[in-house]
Amino acid sequence: RLDLQHARQPGVLQVEPGRRVAVRFSNGHRSEKGAIDGYAAPPVLQRVIDVDGKPVLPGFDGLLMTDRLARKLGLRPGDFVTVEVREGERQVRKVRLERTVRDMMGLNAFMDREQLNRLLGDGDLANSFSLRVTPESRVRVLDATQQLPRVAGAFSKATMLRNMQEISARNILIMSSILTAFAAVIAVGVVYNNARIALAERTWELASLRVLGFTRAEVSLLLLGEMALGIAVALPLGMLLGRGLTDAVVRMMVSDQFLFPVVIQPRTYAWAALCVVAAGAASALVVRRRIDRLDMVAALKTRE
């Protein structure tokens, strides 16, 4: 038995068998290809993780199915689904949908491995094994496992996860840097142009206030206070619209194989607000200098 061969290798601390069966799920005229993953009870090394990062137990009296697959098939918990096995004797079974899980990958279903074997009338079968090994023996165990004659392939989950995270982080950093640069330029341009337009429209009023005895600081405070109020109102509205746009883009990217949950960290909002506030502060300095240099005589000659 492969599990015993794995367990005998030096450095192996735990072996957990599993089974994956290729099937076709059918409900009326709807059908989808997928697989049933049979996990240990309770699973330790192979677990179902939802989009919130919480482990979910596989089905014991039925199927645990991804919510996207259940929607495609028009199923709700408690309904029965036809399972056509696409390997071996090509058996057909009716299985109850126990509950659904919001998973990030694939159109699959999950069961307790022993229940899956009983459903298909098989003995203690397994075609996948998860190993927990000591860090220093990881490479050696991986090489030894790949040399076993009945093993089609082996990989390190930690290495695969690290590589995936590095590639994803690099791609996200490049894209976010480009988008952030564009957003910063747009924010500076919008805030500065609004400030220039506000100054041009109120030149006569500002000059009149100066003639009436208002100081430069008081006149500047009126105009810059209006600009600050506009920024304060625009920031939360912009954040809400940005969140809605992000949700819409992610929904457009959802496929049968992948689901990307929207996660926006508080520091992202903080950086966005800081960028707009910095643009507002820079624009305020420019406007203040223009107010200080205001030609009151020329401004009061005409009123547009």
C-alpha positions as CSV (number, residue, x, y, z in Angstrom):
1,R,0.0,0.0,0.0
2,L,1.2,3.4,-0.9
3,D,0.3,5.0,2.4
4,L,2.4,2.5,4.2
5,Q,5.3,3.2,1.8
6,H,5.0,6.9,2.4
7,A,4.7,6.4,6.2
8,R,8.0,4.4,6.3
9,Q,10.0,7.2,4.7
10,P,12.3,9.0,7.2
11,G,11.0,12.5,8.0
12,V,7.3,11.7,7.3
13,L,5.2,12.7,10.3
14,Q,1.7,12.1,9.0
15,V,0.0,10.5,5.9
16,E,-3.5,11.4,5.0
17,P,-5.2,9.5,2.1
18,G,-7.7,11.0,-0.3
19,R,-9.6,10.1,-3.4
20,R,-10.6,12.1,-6.4
21,V,-13.2,10.7,-8.8
22,A,-14.0,12.4,-12.2
23,V,-17.8,12.6,-12.6
24,R,-20.6,14.4,-14.5
25,F,-23.3,16.1,-12.3
26,S,-26.8,16.2,-13.8
27,N,-30.0,17.8,-12.7
28,G,-32.8,17.6,-15.3
29,H,-31.5,19.1,-18.5
30,R,-28.5,20.7,-16.7
31,S,-25.2,18.9,-16.5
32,E,-21.6,19.9,-15.6
33,K,-18.3,18.0,-15.6
34,G,-16.4,18.0,-12.3
35,A,-15.0,15.8,-9.6
36,I,-15.8,14.5,-6.2
37,D,-12.9,14.8,-3.7
38,G,-13.0,12.3,-0.9
39,Y,-11.3,13.6,2.2
40,A,-10.4,12.0,5.5
41,A,-12.7,12.4,8.5
42,P,-11.9,14.8,10.0
43,P,-9.5,16.2,7.4
44,V,-6.2,17.7,8.6
45,L,-3.9,17.9,5.7
46,Q,-6.5,18.1,2.9
47,R,-9.2,20.5,3.8
48,V,-12.0,22.5,2.1
49,I,-11.3,26.2,2.7
50,D,-14.0,28.9,1.9
51,V,-13.3,32.4,0.7
52,D,-13.0,33.7,4.2
53,G,-10.2,31.2,4.9
54,K,-12.3,29.0,7.2
55,P,-12.2,25.2,7.0
56,V,-15.4,23.5,6.0
57,L,-16.0,19.8,6.8
58,P,-16.8,17.6,3.7
59,G,-20.2,16.0,3.4
60,F,-20.8,12.9,5.6
61,D,-24.4,12.1,4.5
62,G,-24.2,13.7,1.1
63,L,-22.3,16.1,-1.0
64,L,-20.6,19.4,-0.1
65,M,-20.7,21.3,-3.3
66,T,-19.3,24.7,-4.4
67,D,-22.0,27.3,-4.6
68,R,-21.2,28.1,-8.3
69,L,-21.7,24.5,-9.3
70,A,-25.0,24.3,-7.3
71,R,-26.3,27.4,-9.0
72,K,-25.3,26.1,-12.5
73,L,-27.2,22.9,-11.7
74,G,-30.2,24.7,-10.1
75,L,-29.7,22.8,-6.8
76,R,-30.3,23.7,-3.2
77,P,-29.3,21.9,-0.1
78,G,-31.6,18.8,0.3
79,D,-32.0,18.3,-3.4
80,F,-30.7,15.1,-5.1
81,V,-28.2,15.2,-8.0
82,T,-27.3,12.5,-10.5
83,V,-23.6,11.6,-10.4
84,E,-22.2,9.8,-13.5
85,V,-18.7,8.4,-12.8
86,R,-16.5,9.0,-15.8
87,E,-14.0,6.3,-15.0
88,G,-13.9,2.6,-14.1
89,E,-17.4,1.0,-14.4
90,R,-19.1,4.3,-15.2
91,Q,-21.6,4.0,-12.4
92,V,-24.6,6.3,-12.0
93,R,-25.7,7.3,-8.5
94,K,-28.2,9.7,-6.9
95,V,-26.6,11.7,-4.1
96,R,-28.2,14.3,-1.8
97,L,-26.7,17.8,-1.7
98,E,-26.0,18.3,2.0
99,R,-24.8,21.9,1.8
100,T,-22.8,24.4,-0.3
101,V,-19.5,26.2,0.2
102,R,-18.2,29.4,-1.4
103,D,-14.9,28.1,-2.7
104,M,-12.4,30.0,-4.8
105,M,-11.4,27.3,-7.3
106,G,-13.2,24.8,-9.5
107,L,-16.7,23.3,-9.9
108,N,-16.2,20.4,-7.5
109,A,-17.9,18.5,-4.7
110,F,-16.6,17.0,-1.6
111,M,-17.4,13.9,0.5
112,D,-15.9,11.9,3.3
113,R,-13.6,9.4,1.6
114,E,-15.1,6.3,3.3
115,Q,-18.6,7.5,2.3
116,L,-17.4,8.0,-1.3
117,N,-16.0,4.5,-1.4
118,R,-19.2,3.0,0.0
119,L,-21.3,5.0,-2.5
120,L,-19.3,3.5,-5.4
121,G,-19.2,0.0,-3.9
122,D,-15.4,0.0,-3.5
123,G,-13.1,-1.0,-0.7
124,D,-10.6,1.2,1.0
125,L,-9.4,3.0,-2.1
126,A,-7.3,6.2,-2.3
127,N,-5.5,7.8,-5.2
128,S,-4.0,10.8,-3.5
129,F,-1.9,11.2,-0.4
130,S,-1.0,14.3,1.7
131,L,2.2,14.1,3.7
132,R,3.4,16.2,6.6
133,V,7.1,16.1,6.8
134,T,9.9,17.7,8.7
135,P,11.4,20.8,6.9
136,E,14.8,19.3,6.5
137,S,13.5,16.2,4.8
138,R,11.1,17.9,2.4
139,V,13.3,17.7,-0.7
140,R,14.4,14.2,0.0
141,V,10.9,12.9,0.6
142,L,9.6,14.6,-2.5
143,D,12.4,13.1,-4.7
144,A,11.8,9.6,-3.1
145,T,8.1,9.9,-3.7
146,Q,8.5,10.8,-7.3
147,Q,10.6,7.6,-7.8
148,L,7.8,5.3,-6.6
149,P,6.5,3.3,-9.6
150,R,2.8,3.8,-8.8
151,V,3.1,7.6,-8.3
152,A,2.1,9.7,-11.3
153,G,3.4,13.0,-9.7
154,A,4.3,14.7,-6.5
155,F,4.7,18.3,-5.5
156,S,5.3,20.5,-2.4
157,K,2.3,22.5,-1.5
158,A,4.4,25.0,0.4
159,T,6.6,25.6,-2.6
160,M,3.7,25.8,-5.0
161,L,1.9,28.3,-2.7
162,R,5.0,30.4,-2.4
163,N,5.6,30.5,-6.1
164,M,2.0,31.4,-6.7
165,Q,2.1,34.2,-4.1
166,E,5.3,35.6,-5.6
167,I,4.0,35.6,-9.1
168,S,0.6,37.1,-8.1
169,A,2.3,39.7,-5.8
170,R,4.6,40.8,-8.7
171,N,1.8,41.1,-11.2
172,I,-0.4,42.9,-8.8
173,L,2.4,45.3,-7.8
174,I,3.1,46.2,-11.5
175,M,-0.6,46.7,-12.3
176,S,-1.4,48.6,-9.1
177,S,1.7,50.9,-9.6
178,I,0.6,51.8,-13.1
179,L,-3.0,52.4,-12.0
180,T,-1.9,54.3,-8.9
181,A,0.2,56.6,-11.0
182,F,-2.7,57.3,-13.4
183,A,-5.0,57.9,-10.5
184,A,-2.6,60.3,-8.8
185,V,-2.2,62.3,-12.0
186,I,-5.9,62.5,-12.4
187,A,-6.5,63.4,-8.8
188,V,-3.9,66.2,-8.9
189,G,-5.3,67.5,-12.2
190,V,-9.0,67.5,-11.1
191,V,-8.3,69.2,-7.7
192,Y,-5.9,71.8,-9.2
193,N,-8.3,72.6,-12.1
194,N,-11.2,73.0,-9.7
195,A,-9.2,75.3,-7.6
196,R,-8.1,77.4,-10.6
197,I,-11.7,77.6,-11.9
198,A,-13.0,78.6,-8.5
199,L,-10.4,81.3,-8.2
200,A,-11.2,82.7,-11.7
201,E,-14.9,82.7,-11.0
202,R,-14.6,84.5,-7.7
203,T,-11.8,87.0,-8.5
204,W,-14.2,90.0,-8.4
205,E,-15.7,88.9,-5.0
206,L,-12.3,88.3,-3.5
207,A,-11.1,91.7,-4.6
208,S,-14.2,93.3,-3.2
209,L,-13.5,91.6,0.2
210,R,-10.0,92.8,0.2
211,V,-11.2,96.4,-0.5
212,L,-13.7,96.0,2.4
213,G,-10.8,95.3,4.8
214,F,-10.5,91.5,4.8
215,T,-7.0,90.3,5.1
216,R,-5.3,88.0,2.6
217,A,-5.5,85.1,5.1
218,E,-9.3,85.6,5.6
219,V,-9.9,85.9,1.8
220,S,-7.8,82.7,1.2
221,L,-9.7,80.9,4.0
222,L,-13.0,81.5,2.3
223,L,-11.9,80.0,-1.0
224,L,-9.7,77.2,0.4
225,G,-12.4,76.3,2.9
226,E,-14.8,75.7,0.1
227,M,-12.3,73.6,-1.7
228,A,-11.6,71.6,1.5
229,L,-15.3,71.0,2.0
230,G,-15.6,69.7,-1.5
231,I,-12.7,67.3,-1.0
232,A,-14.2,66.1,2.3
233,V,-17.5,65.3,0.6
234,A,-15.9,63.7,-2.5
235,L,-13.6,61.4,-0.6
236,P,-16.2,59.0,0.9
237,L,-18.3,59.1,-2.2
238,G,-15.3,58.3,-4.3
239,M,-14.4,55.4,-2.0
240,L,-17.9,54.0,-2.3
241,L,-17.9,54.3,-6.1
242,G,-14.4,52.8,-6.3
243,R,-15.6,49.8,-4.2
244,G,-18.6,49.4,-6.5
245,L,-16.4,49.5,-9.6
246,T,-14.0,47.0,-8.1
247,D,-16.9,44.6,-7.3
248,A,-18.3,45.0,-10.9
249,V,-14.8,44.3,-12.5
250,V,-14.3,41.2,-10.3
251,R,-17.8,39.9,-11.1
252,M,-16.9,40.2,-14.8
253,M,-13.7,38.1,-14.2
254,V,-15.5,35.2,-12.4
255,S,-15.1,32.0,-14.3
256,D,-15.9,28.3,-13.7
257,Q,-12.4,27.7,-12.4
258,F,-11.7,30.8,-10.3
259,L,-13.4,33.1,-8.0
260,F,-11.5,36.2,-6.8
261,P,-13.0,37.7,-3.6
262,V,-12.8,41.5,-3.3
263,V,-10.5,42.4,-0.4
264,I,-9.6,46.1,0.1
265,Q,-7.4,46.8,3.0
266,P,-8.0,50.0,5.1
267,R,-4.5,51.2,4.2
268,T,-5.6,51.3,0.5
269,Y,-8.3,53.8,1.4
270,A,-5.8,55.7,3.5
271,W,-3.3,56.0,0.6
272,A,-6.1,57.1,-1.7
273,A,-7.3,59.7,0.7
274,L,-3.7,60.8,1.4
275,C,-3.1,61.3,-2.4
276,V,-6.2,63.5,-2.8
277,V,-5.4,65.5,0.4
278,A,-1.8,66.0,-0.8
279,A,-3.1,67.2,-4.2
280,G,-5.5,69.5,-2.4
281,A,-2.7,70.9,-0.2
282,A,-0.5,71.6,-3.2
283,S,-3.3,73.3,-5.1
284,A,-4.1,75.4,-2.0
285,L,-0.6,76.7,-1.9
286,V,-0.8,77.7,-5.6
287,V,-4.1,79.4,-5.1
288,R,-2.9,81.2,-2.0
289,R,0.0,82.6,-3.9
290,R,-2.3,83.8,-6.7
291,I,-4.6,85.4,-4.1
292,D,-1.6,87.2,-2.6
293,R,-0.7,88.5,-6.0
294,L,-4.3,89.5,-6.9
295,D,-4.5,92.8,-8.8
296,M,-7.5,94.3,-7.1
297,V,-7.8,97.3,-9.5
298,A,-7.9,95.1,-12.6
299,A,-10.3,92.6,-11.0
300,L,-12.8,95.3,-10.0
301,K,-12.9,97.0,-13.4
302,T,-15.0,94.3,-15.0
303,R,-17.3,91.6,-13.6
304,E,-18.0,88.6,-15.7
